[in-house]
Amino acid sequence: MHMLLNESRSGYSASYAYDANGNHASRTVNGVTDTYSVDSGDKLTHVSLT
């Protein structure tokens, strides 16, 4: 499975993390991290925006 882990260009930097099932777990853009929670059925249950 291919997943985007990071990207950057002038003035922009982002990194992405995934859980063991391949669900999006977090995203950090320019130092600000958002996290995502899923239930046992891989359904999104919570998003924490910072």
Biopython code that builds the backbone (N, CA, C, O; Angstrom):
import numpy as np
from Bio.PDB.StructureBuilder import StructureBuilder

atoms = [
    (1, "MET", "N", (0.843, -1.163, 0.000)),
    (1, "MET", "CA", (0.000, 0.000, 0.000)),
    (1, "MET", "C", (0.899, 1.240, 0.000)),
    (1, "MET", "O", (1.847, 1.326, 0.781)),
    (2, "HIS", "N", (0.600, 2.178, -0.864)),
    (2, "HIS", "CA", (1.383, 3.405, -0.953)),
    (2, "HIS", "C", (0.620, 4.539, -0.274)),
    (2, "HIS", "O", (-0.542, 4.805, -0.583)),
    (3, "MET", "N", (1.300, 5.195, 0.652)),
    (3, "MET", "CA", (0.673, 6.303, 1.385)),
    (3, "MET", "C", (1.612, 7.492, 1.395)),
    (3, "MET", "O", (2.826, 7.337, 1.531)),
    (4, "LEU", "N", (1.048, 8.673, 1.252)),
    (4, "LEU", "CA", (1.827, 9.896, 1.328)),
    (4, "LEU", "C", (2.279, 10.095, 2.769)),
    (4, "LEU", "O", (1.455, 10.111, 3.684)),
    (5, "LEU", "N", (3.582, 10.247, 2.972)),
    (5, "LEU", "CA", (4.118, 10.447, 4.316)),
    (5, "LEU", "C", (4.504, 11.895, 4.575)),
    (5, "LEU", "O", (4.338, 12.390, 5.690)),
    (6, "ASN", "N", (5.014, 12.574, 3.565)),
    (6, "ASN", "CA", (5.363, 13.983, 3.739)),
    (6, "ASN", "C", (5.471, 14.665, 2.384)),
    (6, "ASN", "O", (5.645, 14.029, 1.345)),
    (7, "GLU", "N", (5.362, 15.972, 2.441)),
    (7, "GLU", "CA", (5.505, 16.798, 1.246)),
    (7, "GLU", "C", (5.948, 18.174, 1.689)),
    (7, "GLU", "O", (5.678, 18.590, 2.816)),
    (8, "SER", "N", (6.630, 18.881, 0.802)),
    (8, "SER", "CA", (7.054, 20.231, 1.142)),
    (8, "SER", "C", (7.324, 21.024, -0.129)),
    (8, "SER", "O", (7.657, 20.479, -1.181)),
    (9, "ARG", "N", (7.169, 22.305, 0.015)),
    (9, "ARG", "CA", (7.528, 23.269, -1.020)),
    (9, "ARG", "C", (7.752, 24.586, -0.292)),
    (9, "ARG", "O", (7.569, 24.653, 0.924)),
    (10, "SER", "N", (8.126, 25.589, -0.977)),
    (10, "SER", "CA", (8.436, 26.864, -0.349)),
    (10, "SER", "C", (7.263, 27.350, 0.506)),
    (10, "SER", "O", (6.169, 27.577, -0.011)),
    (11, "GLY", "N", (7.489, 27.509, 1.804)),
    (11, "GLY", "CA", (6.470, 28.006, 2.712)),
    (11, "GLY", "C", (5.441, 26.984, 3.172)),
    (11, "GLY", "O", (4.478, 27.340, 3.851)),
    (12, "TYR", "N", (5.634, 25.710, 2.807)),
    (12, "TYR", "CA", (4.659, 24.680, 3.154)),
    (12, "TYR", "C", (5.370, 23.375, 3.449)),
    (12, "TYR", "O", (6.230, 22.934, 2.686)),
    (13, "SER", "N", (5.004, 22.765, 4.556)),
    (13, "SER", "CA", (5.549, 21.466, 4.927)),
    (13, "SER", "C", (4.440, 20.654, 5.587)),
    (13, "SER", "O", (3.737, 21.159, 6.462)),
    (14, "ALA", "N", (4.282, 19.408, 5.173)),
    (14, "ALA", "CA", (3.240, 18.564, 5.745)),
    (14, "ALA", "C", (3.758, 17.147, 5.926)),
    (14, "ALA", "O", (4.554, 16.656, 5.126)),
    (15, "SER", "N", (3.295, 16.495, 6.994)),
    (15, "SER", "CA", (3.597, 15.088, 7.209)),
    (15, "SER", "C", (2.313, 14.396, 7.660)),
    (15, "SER", "O", (1.423, 15.007, 8.251)),
    (16, "TYR", "N", (2.252, 13.109, 7.361)),
    (16, "TYR", "CA", (1.041, 12.339, 7.606)),
    (16, "TYR", "C", (1.417, 11.040, 8.302)),
    (16, "TYR", "O", (2.456, 10.447, 8.009)),
    (17, "ALA", "N", (0.559, 10.595, 9.238)),
    (17, "ALA", "CA", (0.775, 9.329, 9.934)),
    (17, "ALA", "C", (-0.488, 8.491, 9.805)),
    (17, "ALA", "O", (-1.594, 9.017, 9.690)),
    (18, "TYR", "N", (-0.299, 7.179, 9.827)),
    (18, "TYR", "CA", (-1.395, 6.233, 9.649)),
    (18, "TYR", "C", (-1.332, 5.169, 10.730)),
    (18, "TYR", "O", (-0.257, 4.869, 11.248)),
    (19, "ASP", "N", (-2.481, 4.597, 11.071)),
    (19, "ASP", "CA", (-2.489, 3.509, 12.041)),
    (19, "ASP", "C", (-2.186, 2.182, 11.332)),
    (19, "ASP", "O", (-1.947, 2.156, 10.125)),
    (20, "ALA", "N", (-2.200, 1.093, 12.087)),
    (20, "ALA", "CA", (-1.838, -0.225, 11.535)),
    (20, "ALA", "C", (-2.788, -0.687, 10.429)),
    (20, "ALA", "O", (-2.413, -1.515, 9.598)),
    (21, "ASN", "N", (-4.008, -0.160, 10.414)),
    (21, "ASN", "CA", (-4.972, -0.536, 9.379)),
    (21, "ASN", "C", (-4.940, 0.391, 8.169)),
    (21, "ASN", "O", (-5.707, 0.213, 7.222)),
    (22, "GLY", "N", (-4.056, 1.372, 8.202)),
    (22, "GLY", "CA", (-3.944, 2.306, 7.089)),
    (22, "GLY", "C", (-4.850, 3.512, 7.194)),
    (22, "GLY", "O", (-4.947, 4.304, 6.256)),
    (23, "ASN", "N", (-5.519, 3.661, 8.336)),
    (23, "ASN", "CA", (-6.364, 4.839, 8.549)),
    (23, "ASN", "C", (-5.496, 6.060, 8.824)),
    (23, "ASN", "O", (-4.441, 5.960, 9.451)),
    (24, "HIS", "N", (-5.949, 7.194, 8.354)),
    (24, "HIS", "CA", (-5.258, 8.454, 8.597)),
    (24, "HIS", "C", (-5.299, 8.730, 10.100)),
    (24, "HIS", "O", (-6.385, 8.867, 10.664)),
    (25, "ALA", "N", (-4.148, 8.814, 10.757)),
    (25, "ALA", "CA", (-4.091, 9.021, 12.203)),
    (25, "ALA", "C", (-3.791, 10.468, 12.564)),
    (25, "ALA", "O", (-4.331, 10.990, 13.540)),
    (26, "SER", "N", (-2.924, 11.126, 11.777)),
    (26, "SER", "CA", (-2.619, 12.528, 12.056)),
    (26, "SER", "C", (-2.058, 13.205, 10.815)),
    (26, "SER", "O", (-1.573, 12.570, 9.878)),
    (27, "ARG", "N", (-2.151, 14.534, 10.864)),
    (27, "ARG", "CA", (-1.611, 15.367, 9.793)),
    (27, "ARG", "C", (-0.985, 16.574, 10.463)),
    (27, "ARG", "O", (-1.610, 17.207, 11.314)),
    (28, "THR", "N", (0.240, 16.899, 10.088)),
    (28, "THR", "CA", (0.907, 18.090, 10.591)),
    (28, "THR", "C", (1.237, 18.979, 9.403)),
    (28, "THR", "O", (1.949, 18.573, 8.485)),
    (29, "VAL", "N", (0.714, 20.191, 9.434)),
    (29, "VAL", "CA", (0.968, 21.157, 8.367)),
    (29, "VAL", "C", (1.567, 22.399, 8.995)),
    (29, "VAL", "O", (0.952, 23.034, 9.852)),
    (30, "ASN", "N", (2.776, 22.742, 8.561)),
    (30, "ASN", "CA", (3.495, 23.912, 9.075)),
    (30, "ASN", "C", (3.510, 23.942, 10.601)),
    (30, "ASN", "O", (3.323, 24.997, 11.208)),
    (31, "GLY", "N", (3.731, 22.790, 11.216)),
    (31, "GLY", "CA", (3.866, 22.680, 12.666)),
    (31, "GLY", "C", (2.576, 22.528, 13.439)),
    (31, "GLY", "O", (2.620, 22.396, 14.662)),
    (32, "VAL", "N", (1.423, 22.540, 12.779)),
    (32, "VAL", "CA", (0.130, 22.391, 13.446)),
    (32, "VAL", "C", (-0.384, 20.979, 13.175)),
    (32, "VAL", "O", (-0.520, 20.573, 12.020)),
    (33, "THR", "N", (-0.670, 20.229, 14.249)),
    (33, "THR", "CA", (-1.066, 18.827, 14.116)),
    (33, "THR", "C", (-2.551, 18.632, 14.378)),
    (33, "THR", "O", (-3.090, 19.122, 15.370)),
    (34, "ASP", "N", (-3.200, 17.915, 13.480)),
    (34, "ASP", "CA", (-4.583, 17.463, 13.640)),
    (34, "ASP", "C", (-4.541, 15.948, 13.797)),
    (34, "ASP", "O", (-3.767, 15.278, 13.114)),
    (35, "THR", "N", (-5.365, 15.401, 14.690)),
    (35, "THR", "CA", (-5.384, 13.952, 14.904)),
    (35, "THR", "C", (-6.775, 13.406, 14.623)),
    (35, "THR", "O", (-7.781, 14.097, 14.780)),
    (36, "TYR", "N", (-6.803, 12.156, 14.206)),
    (36, "TYR", "CA", (-8.033, 11.484, 13.815)),
    (36, "TYR", "C", (-8.159, 10.177, 14.595)),
    (36, "TYR", "O", (-7.180, 9.448, 14.753)),
    (37, "SER", "N", (-9.360, 9.884, 15.081)),
    (37, "SER", "CA", (-9.608, 8.642, 15.808)),
    (37, "SER", "C", (-10.648, 7.827, 15.055)),
    (37, "SER", "O", (-11.593, 8.373, 14.486)),
    (38, "VAL", "N", (-10.460, 6.518, 15.061)),
    (38, "VAL", "CA", (-11.404, 5.613, 14.411)),
    (38, "VAL", "C", (-11.814, 4.518, 15.391)),
    (38, "VAL", "O", (-11.093, 4.218, 16.342)),
    (39, "ASP", "N", (-12.976, 3.929, 15.144)),
    (39, "ASP", "CA", (-13.430, 2.836, 15.992)),
    (39, "ASP", "C", (-12.906, 1.501, 15.457)),
    (39, "ASP", "O", (-12.135, 1.471, 14.497)),
    (40, "SER", "N", (-13.327, 0.403, 16.079)),
    (40, "SER", "CA", (-12.823, -0.916, 15.680)),
    (40, "SER", "C", (-13.270, -1.318, 14.281)),
    (40, "SER", "O", (-12.718, -2.253, 13.701)),
    (41, "GLY", "N", (-14.261, -0.623, 13.735)),
    (41, "GLY", "CA", (-14.712, -0.893, 12.373)),
    (41, "GLY", "C", (-14.092, 0.064, 11.360)),
    (41, "GLY", "O", (-14.546, 0.148, 10.219)),
    (42, "ASP", "N", (-13.056, 0.782, 11.780)),
    (42, "ASP", "CA", (-12.330, 1.739, 10.942)),
    (42, "ASP", "C", (-13.173, 2.935, 10.519)),
    (42, "ASP", "O", (-12.910, 3.538, 9.479)),
    (43, "LYS", "N", (-14.176, 3.283, 11.308)),
    (43, "LYS", "CA", (-14.994, 4.458, 11.022)),
    (43, "LYS", "C", (-14.481, 5.640, 11.833)),
    (43, "LYS", "O", (-14.180, 5.515, 13.021)),
    (44, "LEU", "N", (-14.387, 6.777, 11.179)),
    (44, "LEU", "CA", (-13.932, 8.002, 11.843)),
    (44, "LEU", "C", (-14.886, 8.370, 12.970)),
    (44, "LEU", "O", (-16.095, 8.471, 12.764)),
    (45, "THR", "N", (-14.329, 8.569, 14.173)),
    (45, "THR", "CA", (-15.158, 8.905, 15.333)),
    (45, "THR", "C", (-14.849, 10.273, 15.905)),
    (45, "THR", "O", (-15.710, 10.883, 16.539)),
    (46, "HIS", "N", (-13.633, 10.768, 15.694)),
    (46, "HIS", "CA", (-13.256, 12.039, 16.301)),
    (46, "HIS", "C", (-12.128, 12.695, 15.527)),
    (46, "HIS", "O", (-11.208, 12.024, 15.058)),
    (47, "VAL", "N", (-12.205, 13.999, 15.398)),
    (47, "VAL", "CA", (-11.135, 14.790, 14.789)),
    (47, "VAL", "C", (-10.755, 15.866, 15.791)),
    (47, "VAL", "O", (-11.618, 16.578, 16.303)),
    (48, "SER", "N", (-9.466, 15.983, 16.069)),
    (48, "SER", "CA", (-8.969, 16.997, 16.973)),
    (48, "SER", "C", (-8.150, 17.986, 16.155)),
    (48, "SER", "O", (-7.073, 17.654, 15.661)),
    (49, "LEU", "N", (-8.664, 19.197, 16.016)),
    (49, "LEU", "CA", (-7.986, 20.234, 15.245)),
    (49, "LEU", "C", (-7.276, 21.172, 16.211)),
    (49, "LEU", "O", (-7.858, 21.615, 17.201)),
    (50, "THR", "N", (-6.028, 21.468, 15.918)),
    (50, "THR", "CA", (-5.275, 22.378, 16.777)),
    (50, "THR", "C", (-4.898, 23.627, 16.035)),
    (50, "THR", "O", (-4.257, 24.512, 16.602)),
]
sb = StructureBuilder()
sb.init_structure("model")
sb.init_model(0)
sb.init_chain("A")
sb.init_seg("    ")
for serial, (resi, resn, name, xyz) in enumerate(atoms, 1):
    if name == "N":
        sb.init_residue(resn, " ", resi, " ")
    sb.init_atom(name, np.array(xyz, "f"), 0.0, 1.0, " ", f" {name:<3s}", serial, name[0])
structure = sb.get_structure()
